[in-house]
Amino acid sequence: MNRRTALITIGTALALAGCGTDEPEKKGDDLSAKRDGAMANFAVGTQFAATAPVSFSLLYNNHSFYPIKNDWLFWSELTKRTNTTLVPSVVPLSDYESKRSLMIGAGDAPLIIPKTYPGQETSFVASGAILPVSDYLDLMPNFKDKVAKWNLGPDLDTLRQSDGRFYLLPGLHEGYWVEYSLAMRTDILEELGLEIPTTWDELHTVLKAMKAKYPDQYPMSDRWGVPTPGGALLRVLGSQFGAPGGWAYQNATWDPKAQKFAFTGAMEQYKQALTYLHTLVAEKLLDPESFTQPDDMAIQKLASGKSFVISTNAQTLVNEYRPPLAEANPRAKLVKIPVPIGPMGPIKPDPKTRLENGIMISKKALDSKNFVAMMQFIDWLWYSDAGQAFAKWGIDGVTTTKDGSGKYKPASDVDFIGLNPGAPKHLQKDFGFSNGVFAYGGSTELLQSTFSEEEVAFQKTMNARTALPVEPPHPLTDAEREQATLWETPLKDHVTQNTLKFILGNRDLGEWDAYVKELEAQNSKAYIDMVNAAYERYKKQHG
């Protein structure tokens, strides 16, 4: 981020008055004094444009690949179309979650708080710091329309708290989207006469063959191990075993066979996933530094030919892996392979829902005379077809064009994830579009408009698999949540620490039962009993 941009800092957030009550506002609040700038006939398909200039503070997650710029076309065009100015409080990607918690706790959070994943909002509910957004959906016709069209009611129910309301406006996807998998050097497979592995057992066999050919190196050296060991790898692998880990780890996992929740870190399925990775490490097939090394080091090992397999998504494959690999070895071929199938069979990996990260609204937004306009603005930018297309692709004839079939593509001088290689400008870096703060959710057509042909083929393969049912709601009461908060972090920390020990062999897997007893001593059983009681209570109340 350059020095001019640096003036957009946390300190530039709008200083707004704190909320006057800890009680959530009830549905049907009198909003007549909060309609300044709001449109009288805002509806699905309507372009939102405030009737008078408005501005709203926003917490901004600053991505290092496209650091924020004051002169992005996104900002000026957004204001031109909506008569709305956003005032961002900029936080580095690496500190986003901790800074968000600190700002909300101190009452200093901006009004609009994006990039919040389902479940992360729960810790802010009891304090009354964030808005029960489900009370205000009548102000959001586009949100309601997509929930109805795409049958997302059961997904939204998973966000409900014990009061029956939800406090997060999630990103909404028409279909399931499998983002993460493994990237593999298929030229090495061809050299060895092997096919792309379709199961985790076949992956083990392929890695052993690579090791036999190249005995002095690790066939796989992974990234995203810091601060969560196996962040992407355990997320994908664990879901195929029935116990998601890494980034997707939650202390409670729904067991569809038992029809109740189990403590994830103590499940036999979780043990099986760790045993698999331990085997790879013990056989020197997986670099033990995978769980502690910086991402740059993992990428450098891949580019230099010291490793052949690494976790990936579509953007990292094109933006971060292929360019240095092609420079070092023009003959190398790196491919994102379909997620290997595990004991759960051909299922779609985590996430099990079509909800994505979304938006919390600060409770103090209700003090604003522009509250209704703000909700209309959010509904247009994040949930309308036009707003989503704008956030993702920008302006027709400037940053994007459409081909004969009506499909978006970058303008001739603009690149995005390798769709227009060699172009002098970049959709994210130079214009601010396809920004993760604003562009997520939407129709499958819009989502796949940014995909290369190979990514479309990957998605087609993954979409042919079975989606697991959405986990049932299990909202805790305020008192239960207060107790759970005291238990959850120590429990998760113990799981994380021992996950790494078991994988690396620093703790023998023969000590699994002792480890489970350690979790029970930290209230894992009491915690999961509480979760199951909450599930039964919700089921009884709501059917």
N, C-alpha and C positions, 0 to 999 in steps of 0.2 A: 504494500500500500504506500503510495507516494505521500509527500509531506502535505500537499494540498488536501488530499483525502483525509489525512489524519485529523483534520479539524472536525470531521464527523465522528465524534467519540461518545462514550457513554454520557459524558457531561452535557451533550447537546440535546438530550431527551427533553421533551416538554415537561416542565415541572407543573404537575396538576394536583389539585386538592385530593386528599385521601378520602376514602369512603367513610360514611358517617355511621355505619352499623355493621355488626358482624353477621347479622341475619341475611340469608340470601333473599334477593328481591323475588317477589312472587309473580307468577304469570298474571298478566292483566294490569301491571303497573301503569300508571298514568304517564304516558310518554309525550303528552301534548306540548310540554315545555322543552322537549329534547329533539325537536324536529327541524331545527334550523339547518338549511342546506339540503334537506331530504326531498326526494321526488315524491309527488303526490300519487303517481300511477306507475310506480316501479313494478315490473313484472318480468316473467321469463321472456327472454329475447329483447328486452329493453336495454339500451345503452345507458349505463348510469352516468349522470353528470350532475354534480351538486348544483343547486340553484344559486348558491353563493360560494366563493372560494372557501375551502376547508383544509385543515391540515391535521394529521394524526401521527403520533409518535409510534415507532415500531422498533422492536428488538431485531437486530440484523446479524445473522450468522455469516461471518466473513470467510469465504472459501479461498484458500491459498492459490488455487488454480486460476481463479478469476477474481482477484481482490477488487473491492468496491472502488468505483470512480464517480466523482461528482458529475462528470459530463456525459455519463451514459445516456444514450437515446431513450432507454427505458424510462428514466425519470421524467424527462421533458414531455415525452409522448403520453405518459400516464396522466400527467397534469393537464395536458391539452385535451385529452379525451374525457376525463372525469372531473375536471376542475378541483382536483384533490392533490395535495402535496404531502408526501411522506417525509417524516423527520426521523432518520435512522439513528439508533444507538448501536454503534458498531462493536461487536465482540468477536475475537478470533474463534475459529472453528474449534480449536483445541480446548478453549475455556468456556464454551458456550453454556453447557449445562450448569456448571458451578456458578458462573456469573448470573445466569438466569435465576437460580435459586436465591443468591444473595440479594439481587435487586428486588425480587418479589418479597422476600422476607423483610427488607428494609422499607418497603412501600415506595420504592423508586422505579419500579418497572414501567416501561412504556405501555400505552394502551393496547397495542396489538403485539402478541407474543407468538410468532410462528415457530416452525421447526421443533414442535413438541410432539413426541411420540406417544401413542395411546398407553396410558398407565402412568406416564410421567406427571400428569396433571393432578393425580390423586393426593399427593402430599400437600398440595396447596388448597385443597377444598375446605378442610376444617377451619382454617383461619379466616375464611371469607375473602381471601385476597383476589380470587378470580370469579368470573361471572358464570352462573348456571346458564350456559348459552342455549340449552334446549328450551328455556322459557321464551326465547326471542326468535324462534324459527319463522314465525309469521312475517318477520321483516326480511326473510331470506328466501324468496320464491325459487331461485335457481337451485339452492341446496335441497329444498323440499322436493323439487321436481326430479332431481337425480336419485335421491333416496327412493322415491316411489317407482321410477322407471326401472331402476337396477335392483330393486328388491333388497335394499341394504338395511332394512329395519332390524333383522337379527344381528347384524354386525354392529349397528349403533347401540343395541341393547347391552353389548359387552362393555360399553363405556359408562353405563348408568351407575350412579352412586346409590347409597342406601335410601336417599330421599327420592329416588326414581328419576332424577335429572342427570344430565351429563354436562361436563364443564370443558369439553374440548370439541372444537369444530375440526373433524379429521379431513384429510384428503380423501376423496371418494373415487374409487376405480370401478369402471364398468365390469372389468374382468380381472382375474388373478394375474399377477405379474411376478414372474420369477426373475430376480435381478442377479443374484450371485451364484457362481459355480467355480469351476477350475479352468485355468488356461493351461494348455499343454502343447509342447513342441511336437507337432505331427510329423515333421521331417525326421525326427528321431524315431518315431513309431515306424515310419516307412523304412528307415535304415534297418530296423530290427525285425521287419516283417510282421508287425503287430497292428491290430485294429484299435480304434478308440475304445477304452473300457466303458462298459455300460453299467457295471455294478462296482461297489466298493471292494469286493473280493477281486474282481478283474483289475482294478486299479492297483491293488497290492501286487498282483502278478506282473503287471506292466512295470511298476517301480523296481521290482526285483530284476527284471530283464535289463532295464536301464543301468542298474547298479552293476550287474555282471559285465556289461559292456564298458562302463566308465567307473571302475572300482574306487577311484580316488576322489569322488565327489558325491554329494547328496542329490539324488534325482529331483527331490522336491524341497524347496526352501520358501517358506511362506511369509506373508506380510500380515498387517492388521493384528499383530499380537500384543500391541501396547495401546492402551492400558489394560485391555481385556484379553487374556491369553486365548488364542484361537478365535478371535472376534468373528471373522467371517467363516472360517473353516468349521468351528464347532456349531455355528448357527446352521450351516447347511448339512453337515454330517449328522449332528444330533437329531435334527428333524427326521432324517431317514431312519434313525434308530428308535424314534418315539420320545425323545427327550431333548428338545432344543437347548443348546448351550451358547457360549460366546455372547455376541450382541443380543441374541434372542432369549437369553436366560431369564427366566422368572422363577421364583421359588416354588410356585404352584403350577403344575401342568395337569391338564385334564386327561384322564385315562378313560378312553371310550369303552373299553371292555369292562372295567370295574364300575363305570358310571359314577366316578367321583374324582376329586383332585388328589394328586400325589405330590410329595415333596420332591421336586425335580432332581436335586443334587444327590438324593439317596435312591433314586430309581435304578432298577436293574438295567434298564435301557441306557441310562446315563453311564453306568459302569461299562457297558459293552462298547459304547462310543469311545470312552477313554482307553479301554483295553486295545481297541483297534489302533488308535494313535500311538499308544505306548509301543505296540508291536512295530510300527513303522520306524519309530525313533530307535528302538533296540536293534533293529536290523539295519540301521544307518541308511534308511530310505528317505527319512524326513529329517531335515536339518533341525537339531534341537534349538538353534538360535531363532527358529521361526516364531517362537512365543515371546521373545524379548528384544529382537532386533528392530531398528528403525526401518520404516518402509523403504527408504532410499537404498538401504543395504540389500534388502531382498530383491529390489528391482535391478540393482547392479549385478547381483549374482546371476539373475536370469539373463540379462543383456550380455554378460561376458561368457555365457555358456557353462557356468558352474552349476546351474540347475535348469530343469526342464519343465517344472510344474509349479503353479502358484495360484492362489485364490484371485478371483477377478470379477468384475462386472463389465458391461459393454463399454463404458466410457474409459475405464482404466486400461482395458485391453488396447484401445485405439490411441488414447492420449499418452499413456505412461509406459506401456510395455513395448509395443511394436516399433516406435521410432528409434529408441536406443538399440534394440535388438537388430533391426534392419541395418543400422549403421555399422554395427560390429560384425554382423553375419548376414549379408543380403539373401542368402539361400534359406535362412531359417523361416519356418512357418509356425506361427503361434495361433491356436484356435481355442475359443471358449467352448468347452464340451458340455453336453447335457449333464445335469446333476446325476452322478452315479446312484443307482438304486440300492437301497439297503433292506434290512429286515422288514420294514413296513410295506415293502412292495412299491409299485410304480405310483407314488404319490407326489403331489406338488409340495416342495419343501416350504418351510416357514417363509413368509407369514401365512397363517391359516385364514386370514381375513382380507377383505378388499379395502380396508381402511389403511391410510398412510399417515405419516406425521401431519400435524395440523396446527391449529391456532387456539391459544388461550386468549381471553379478553380480560384485562385488568378490571377489577370491580369498580375502580374509580371512573371508568368510562361512563358509568351511569350519571355521573355529575356533569357530564358535558351536554351542552345544548345541542351538539351535533351528533348525539348518540345514534339516532335513527339513520342519519346519513352515513355514519361510519359502518353500520351493519349492512346497509345497502351497498356501499363501496366494497366491503369484504365479499359480499355475495357475488357481486359482478366480477371482481378480479380473480377470485379463487374458485368460483363455482359455475359461472356462466360459460357457455361454449365460446363466446367472443372473447371474454377475459382470459380464459385458459389458452386459447390460440394466440392471443397477443403476448401473454407472459412467456409462452414457449418459443414462438417464431418471430415476433416483432411486427414489422410493417411490410405489407406487400409492396414489392417493387424496390424496397430499400435493403432489407435484410433477408427477405424470402420471396420466392415466386412459387407458382403452382404449375405442375406439368399438365399434359393433356388429360390425364385421368383425375385431376384435381388434387393430387398429392403434393404436400409441401416439400420444398427443397431449398437449400440455402441459395441466396443470390450468387451470381457468378464470382463475386469478389469476397465471398464470406465462407468460412469453413466452420463445421461443427461436427465433432466426433468422427473426423475423417471422411465425411460425406462429400467434401469438396477440397481434397488435399491440394496444398500449394497455394490456396487463396491467401491474399495478404491480410485479410481481416478475420476476426473470430467472433462468432455470435455471442459468446459469453464474455470474453475478455474485453472486447471493444465496444459492445453495445449493451450488455447487461441482461440479455434475454436468456431463456432456459436457465434461469437462476434458481437454485434449489430452495431459496426463501419463498419464491412466488410460483414456480412452475412444478406442480405435482398434481396427481389425480387426473381424472378426465376419461374420455371415451377410449376404447381400445384403438380406434382409428387414429386419434390424436397421439396417443402414447407411441404407437408404432410408426408414426410419421417421421420420427427421428431415428428409427432403427435402420441399420444397413440390411441388405438382403440376408446376410448370414445370421444377424440377430433375429430377424423375422422367422427364419428357419428354426433357430434355437427355441423361440417362444412357441412355435407351432408344435415342436416335439414335447415341450413341457406342458402345454395346455391339453395335450392328449391324455395326460395323467389325471388321477383322481384327486380332487380337493378334499381335505379333511373337513369335517363339520366345524363350524364356529364354536369355540368354547362357550359354555353357558355363563350367564352373568353370575357374579358372586360378590355383590357390593357389601362392604363392611360398614357398620355404624361408626359414628365419630369415635365412640369409646373403643371399639374394636380396632379402628384404624390407628388410634393413638398407641394401643398396645402393639399392634402389628409393626408399626414404625420402629419401635424399640427392638423388635426381633429381627426384622428383615435384613438390615444392613450387616449385622454381625454374622448372620447365617450365610448371606451371599458372599461375604468376604471369606468365610471359612471354606465354602465350596470353591471359590476362585483359587485360593491358595493351594488347596489340595488337588484341584484339577491339574494344575501345573506340575505338582509333585508326582502325581500318578503317571502323567504322560511322560515325563522325563525320567522316571524310574527313581526319583529321590525318595519316594515312598512306595513300598511294595503293595501291589494290588491285593495281596493276601491280607492286608490290613483293612480291607473295605468295611467289614463288619464293625471294627473298632472306630473307623471314621464315621459310620452311620450313628453309632452311639454318641460320638462327640457332637454330632448335629442335634441329637435328641436332648443332650445336656444343655444345648443352646436353644431349646424350645421348638425344634422343628416339628415335633408331633403335635404340640399344642397349637402351633401356627396353622398346620394343615387341617387340624380339627376345626379351628375357627373358620377357615376358608370353606370347608365343606358344610358347616352349619349355616354360613351365609348363603351358600348355594341352595340349600334346602329351604331356607326361609324365603329367598326370592322366588323359588319355584312354587312354593305354597301360595305366596301372595299374588303372583302374576300368571301362574299356570304354565 
